[in-house]
Structures are given as structure tokens and as C-alpha cells.
Amino acid sequence: MFSGIVMRRGTIVAVERDRGGVRLRIAREPDDIEHATIGDSIAIDGACLTVTRVDGEELTFDVVPETLTRTSLAQRAAGDVVNLEYALRVGDRVGGHFVYGHVDATARILSVVDEGQGRRMCIERPQELAFALVEKAFVALDGVSLTIASVDDASLAVALVPETLARTHFAARRAGERVNVEIDPLARYARGALDALRS
């Protein structure tokens, strides 16, 4: 489980095809003080992956076809910068919201505009997730815990503060690119309970 408070980035070194999946090699930033080991869960752009190899500052992950189908990782290439978040430990502060690293959908960025000291990013609002994507609700975009600032039938907007722009890859994201979307798990469970009551 994660908090959506992303403090680290990494750079993709290689994307190696492997039996319908890919092997993803990512170089961590030089100041990354986390001690990663084989078997650790790390969210890469919000998708929970397992470390399969550690070679100095380089981490390797196997990305299976199911994950490639549900996330934007299939579009990633060597040189791309990704958000990294290490799994929460017992006793860690949760400054964002509970994020599982189970991506619900991808959505296209519609616009990114400067707003005050930060930026406002508008993305598509996947209709199958509209019940959870409401104003002032939590959403994880590429693993980053954000509050939805506004919604309409087709889109939603989030405000990116300077700290988020400095710590994540969002400073470089542009219209037309896709982001991974994970709704608040509490909304998912509430919807499941309501659906069970109706059936």
C-alpha cells in the first residue's frame, strides 16, 4: 500500500520485451536513500510492481501483459522519467490517501496551464469511474495523491502545487500524454457494497 506522496523519480534505462510482457530497468536518482531489495513493492507511475533485481542504483521489474493492458507503462520508453513511491511501512505517516497501486484506467491529458505558483491539469474523466471522480474527492494520477478541483461530464481538473511539480514528473507532462488513474479505494468499496445491496 502507498500514500500517493511521491518523493522520488527514476529514469527508464531499458524496456526489454519478454514473452508478451516487458522487463523494465529503471535508474534511481543519485540522492535516493531508500534501500531497495528484491521482492520490494514499488509504485512506478502508480502501478505497483515487484523488484526482481537490484544493480547499484538500477532496479529491474517484470511487467506482465495484464499490467501493460491496464496502465500507460506500455507506452514508456528508455529515457522517460517516472514517479517512484516505496511501499508504506507500519508506522509511516500517511500524508495523502490510501493508494493500492492497482490502476483503474488511463486518461488523456487535455491541457496543462500555469495557475498562480502552480499549474492546473485537465484530463479525461473515464465514464466507468465517474461515480468516484467528483469535486473534492481524492484521485491518484500516475501514483500522486491529488484532490479533484473541478469536474464536468467529460473531464476533471487538478491543481498541481509547486512541491508536486518539483518532486514528480508532472512539470514535464503535456497535453496528449496519458496518465494512470486510481480512484479512492473507499469509493470502490462503497460502490461494491451498494451494487451488492441492489442485486
C-alpha positions, 0 to 999 in steps of 0.5 A, a space after each residue: 500500500 502507498 500514500 500517493 506522496 511521491 518523493 522520488 523519480 527514476 529514469 527508464 534505462 531499458 524496456 526489454 520485451 519478454 514473452 508478451 510482457 516487458 522487463 523494465 530497468 529503471 535508474 534511481 536518482 543519485 540522492 535516493 536513500 531508500 534501500 531497495 531489495 528484491 521482492 520490494 513493492 514499488 509504485 512506478 507511475 502508480 502501478 505497483 510492481 515487484 523488484 526482481 533485481 537490484 544493480 547499484 542504483 538500477 532496479 529491474 521489474 517484470 511487467 506482465 501483459 495484464 499490467 501493460 493492458 491496464 496502465 500507460 507503462 506500455 507506452 514508456 520508453 528508455 529515457 522517460 522519467 517516472 514517479 517512484 513511491 516505496 511501499 508504506 511501512 507500519 508506522 509511516 505517516 500517511 500524508 495523502 490517501 490510501 493508494 493500492 497501486 492497482 490502476 483503474 484506467 488511463 486518461 488523456 491529458 487535455 491541457 496543462 496551464 500555469 495557475 498562480 505558483 502552480 499549474 492546473 491539469 485537465 484530463 479525461 474523466 473515464 465514464 466507468 469511474 465517474 461515480 468516484 471522480 467528483 469535486 473534492 474527492 481524492 484521485 491518484 494520477 500516475 501514483 500522486 495523491 491529488 484532490 479533484 478541483 473541478 469536474 464536468 461530464 467529460 473531464 476533471 481538473 487538478 491543481 498541481 502545487 509547486 512541491 508536486 511539480 518539483 518532486 514528480 514528473 508532472 512539470 514535464 507532462 503535456 497535453 496528449 500524454 496519458 496518465 494512470 488513474 486510481 480512484 479512492 479505494 473507499 469509493 470502490 468499496 462503497 460502490 461494491 457494497 451498494 451494487 451488492 445491496 441492489 442485486 
